[in-house]
Structure formats: C-alpha cells, structure tokens
C-alpha cells in the first residue's frame, strides 16, 4: 500500500515553524521584560501585570493552534480509517473472485480427468488439434497434387503464406484454437478475407475426418509422451475430437480477465503498481503451468486479443495485461511450444523487464519444438 508518513502528514511546514517561533518568544518574554534599564515599569504597573497582559494573547493563540492540531489529528485519523475500509473492501472482493476461480478450476473435468490436471488434457487437445491443422496445410494443401486442382483463392493464400511465415502461423493457430474452442459444429471460419476463409473451411473439412474416435488414449498421455512430430497424430483416442470447450473456457477466461482488469483499475492513491502486481501474483501462483500455456495461445486469437492490448507508452503500467503482470512467467520448461513462440512475441517486453531487474520468464532457455521451426 502507499506509505503513510504519519498521522500529521498533512500539517504544513510553515505552521510548525510558526508554533516553534511563538513558543520561543513566550519563553523569552520574561527575560526581556526584567532587564534593568530596558523598560520603565513606572508607567505600566506591576511587572506581573505587564507580563500577563503581554503573554496572554500569545498563550491564547498557542491554545488555538493546539486545538487546531487536535482537530487535524482527528481529521487525519478519519481519512486513514476511510482508506483502510476502502482497502479492505477491495481486498474482500478480490479474494472472493479468487475463491470463485479456485472452485471453477478444482471442479473442472475433461475427458475423465479432473481438477488442475484437466488443463493438461485441454492443452494436449489443443496441441493435437494444432499439429493436425498444421500437417493438413503443410503436407496436404501445399502438396503439388492438391494444388493442381485447388481453387485460385486457395492457391493465392498458399503463395502468400510461403512468403510470410508469421501470417501463416497466426492463421493456423487461430484456426486450430477456434476448432478446439467452439468445436466442429459451432465453429465459423471468418477471417474477413474470402480467400483465407475458403482455405480455413477446406482444412476444417479435412480435419473432421481424421481420427475422431477409435481407441482408449487420452490427450494427457499425448502431452506426457511429448511426441508431436508426426504428420497426423494417431493416438487411438477414447473421446470425440472437436466437440468444443467454449462452455467452460468462455466462462474461465472471462472471469480470469475480469480479475486482472479489476486489479489494474484499483485506485492509484491507495494501491501502487507494486501492490497491484502482488495481487495478480497471488492469482498466477494458483495457475498451473498448462493454464499459462492455454492463456498464451488464447491471447493470440481474436477471443483473447484484449490480454495484449496496450493502453499507452508507460511501462509496465500501460502494457498489455500478460506483459504488465508477467502472467506467463512459469511456462513449463519441458513443453515444446509451437507456432508463434512467446520468446519472440514478448521479446521487447522481456528486455524491458530485464532492465528493471526482473525476469519475464522463470526459465530462460525453454526447448522449442522442431515442428515450430519447420519451413
């Protein structure tokens, strides 16, 4: 919290100087008045009456100042009490949101996997979906046999992506995430560009026919095996692919975003940036490594773009929420990330944090999937 410099923090310096000066004058008056030859008391009466008459107003003034100080102390105490109540109210609301988040993640169940471990299952499914989409594009769509009979629109996009791998990875991640998030039946491929939409629909149609339900495996096993380098992953899954998870993930990410936004908008007169970072750190401490992976890939899509929205040039206060609060600091060192890598995406912000003496990532050298470096 912002530091309080004391109960009399608002008393101006000139007032203290004046009070000290008056005290010194009052203390010096008797010595001044009794100096022989300095003042003739024959006209003024007894010395006691003279001192009393002279000092009386000063004492009255001093009493008025002391009364003012007493009222000032009470005012400052009331201000401090109001601040404490406001802080307690904000903390109570935030901790309630944290409890809701904890309950939400504890009760999650995906394909028979419960609790925090279910996020590994979700990440596994998204990883599986991405490499399926990635393989369809690179091994099938880009093959000479397919392009021979492809539409002009699809050929144009393939040519574009050959020249711009960043746009290609962004497109494939967005397509894979939408399929993973909404499911096959509710996913709408809308890229604002007809040629990309046509390509997305073609990839979606091909993906729907691949490995939908033919065994007993789980995505958690897929994640733990770490074998992402096959053209079309063939696990023998016991669950249907592309059924979507928007019913949970939509609620989850909205709640997560509102928690971070709530902290970011706390009154700066009560909470400084370090205080706010401390509150979000409590949230990050409860997030599993796989939640941070999912958050990162969500932020690369239209659904999660607000996570990276900057609000000005001041760093870190006006940076995007993921960078400002280092929400993906604990990305697991043993998970081969793919597509657009966070180390490239947040390179500039990570350097800014380093200059501030803080780490953006807990693990500086994470292994990178060879598939992510594919041509």
Secondary structure as UniProt FT lines:
FT   TURN            7..10
FT   HELIX           13..33
FT   TURN            36..38
FT   TURN            41..44
FT   HELIX           47..106
FT   STRAND          109..110
FT   TURN            111..112
FT   STRAND          113..114
FT   TURN            115..116
FT   HELIX           117..135
FT   HELIX           136..141
FT   HELIX           144..149
FT   HELIX           152..163
FT   HELIX           165..182
FT   TURN            184..186
FT   HELIX           194..208
FT   HELIX           219..225
FT   HELIX           246..264
FT   TURN            268..270
FT   HELIX           273..286
FT   HELIX           289..299
FT   TURN            303..304
FT   HELIX           305..308
FT   TURN            315..318
FT   HELIX           321..324
FT   TURN            325..330
FT   TURN            333..334
FT   HELIX           342..345
FT   HELIX           347..355
FT   TURN            356..357
FT   HELIX           370..373
//
